[in-house]
Amino acid sequence: MEKTQILVIGRHPEILATVVRLVNNNPDWNATGCLSDEEAIAAFPTQDFKVVLLGGGVDEISEVKLNEYFCNEKPEIKIVQHFGGGSGLLSAEIFEALGS
């Protein structure tokens, strides 16, 4: 079975690395982490992402820009805001976005 691709965007390298690791703890998921809008936009067409996770530090201007870009490129994409709260909340947010 192919893993579900998840794009994780955050501004703090240590937190981003932790979130990517937590996502990748699920054997059915594969996270790609990006620190900048440009990096995320460049990464988006390289995988069949099902979920975009916006982490801490992504300001409102970037959030609007990224939402617009991702939804224009792939209208069915699920975009989730995650600002912490532990791995249980993170998993629940992703499962909810995936509809499972």
Rosetta blueprint (number, residue, H / E / L):
1 M L
2 E L
3 K L
4 T E
5 Q E
6 I E
7 L E
8 V E
9 I E
10 G L
11 R L
12 H L
13 P H
14 E H
15 I H
16 L H
17 A H
18 T H
19 V H
20 V H
21 R H
22 L H
23 V H
24 N H
25 N L
26 N L
27 P L
28 D L
29 W E
30 N E
31 A E
32 T E
33 G E
34 C E
35 L L
36 S L
37 D H
38 E H
39 E H
40 A H
41 I H
42 A H
43 A H
44 F H
45 P H
46 T H
47 Q L
48 D L
49 F E
50 K E
51 V E
52 V E
53 L E
54 L E
55 G L
56 G L
57 G L
58 V L
59 D L
60 E H
61 I H
62 S H
63 E H
64 V H
65 K H
66 L H
67 N H
68 E H
69 Y H
70 F H
71 C H
72 N H
73 E H
74 K L
75 P L
76 E L
77 I L
78 K E
79 I E
80 V E
81 Q E
82 H L
83 F L
84 G L
85 G L
86 G L
87 S H
88 G H
89 L H
90 L H
91 S H
92 A H
93 E H
94 I H
95 F H
96 E H
97 A H
98 L H
99 G L
100 S L
